[in-house]
Amino acid sequence: MNSRNYRSLIYFFLAILGASLTIHANLEFIHDYGPGFDIKLFINLANANSASRSLSMDLLVGASAISIWIVTESKRLQMKNVWFVFLTMFTVAFAFAAPIFLLLRERRMLELEEQETI
């Protein structure tokens, strides 16, 4: 197994972990504050104290920077269907979308390397 395939497996595992952990936490939120997903309450609780505010701001700035990089890198590599990454960023979790992009990027890099050897 080459290093790109190995990294792809790691990114896949991290994507599954990111989705699972985030969905689990969101289901706990719905259970505790339900019956639906109150986004206003969720944001208020995410900023309720300095520790949660620190994590929220860290995620906001980090996700913003990575989103810009995803756009530029996907254009540079002429990647297709990157819209899926942004869709999952808002519907599943950033912790899912970022590893999925890295997985797709590894697969594209492998594809480009194979084209060079032909």
N, C-alpha and C positions, 0 to 999 in steps of 0.2 A: 504494500500500500504506500503510495507516494505521499509527500507532506501535504499536498493540496487536498487529497481525499481524506487524510487524517483530520485536517483542519475543518473540512466540510462536516465530518461527523461530530466534531466538537461543537461547531456552530448549530447544527441540528439539535443536539442535546440541550444546548443553552436556550434555543428557541422554545423547545418543549417545556423546559424548566421555567422560563420566563412567562410563558402563557399559563402554565399550571399554577404557579405560585400567585400570579396576579389575579387570575380568575377565582382561585380559592379565597383570596383576601376580599375580592369584590362580593363573592357570595356571602361571606361572613358579614360584610357591611350591610347587605340587603337583609340578612337574617336579623341583625341587631337593630337596624333603622328602617326596615322595609315598610310597606310591602313592595315598593319599587326602588329604582335606583335614583335617589334624589341628588342630582349633580351639584346643586347649590350647597347642600349639607356636606357632601363629600369634599368639596373645595374648602368650605369653612373648617372642617375637621383636619384637612391636610395643612391648614395654616393656623391651627389652634394654639400651638406653642412654638418656642424657638427651635426645638428639635425637628418637629414635623415641617416647619417652614424652611429649615435648612435643607432637608431632603427634597422638598418641593421645588425650591429654587435651583438646587443642584440638578435635578431632573430637567427642569425647564431650560436651563442654559445648555446643559449637555445635549439634550435632545435637539435643541435648535441648531447647535453646531454640527451635530451628526447629520441632521436633515439637509443642511446646505451641502455637506460633503457627499451625501448620497446622490443628490441631484447632479453635482459636477462629476463625480466618479462614474455614475451610470451613463452620462453623456459621453465621457471620455472613452469608456469601454463599449459604447453602443449597446448597452443592455436593454432588453425588452421587458415589458410588463412590470416596471418598477412602481407603477401606480399601486400595485398590490401591497408593496411595502408600506406606502403611506396610508392606504386603507386600513391595514392591520395595526398601524401605529395608533390610530384613533379608535378602532373598534375592538382590538384585543389588548395590546400593551406595547409600549416602547421596548420593554424587555423581551418581547417576541419579535418585533419588527427589525430591530437592529441586528440580531443574530441571523435572521432570515436574509437580510440584505447581504451580510457577510458570506453566508452560504451561497447565495446566487452569484456574488462577486467571484468567489473561489471557482465555482462551476464555469463562469464566463472566462476567467483567466486560464483555466485548464483547456477550454475550447480554443482559445486564441493560441495557446502553446501548441496544441495539436495541429492547428492550421499552419503554423510556421514550419513544422517538420515535414509537411507534405510537399 
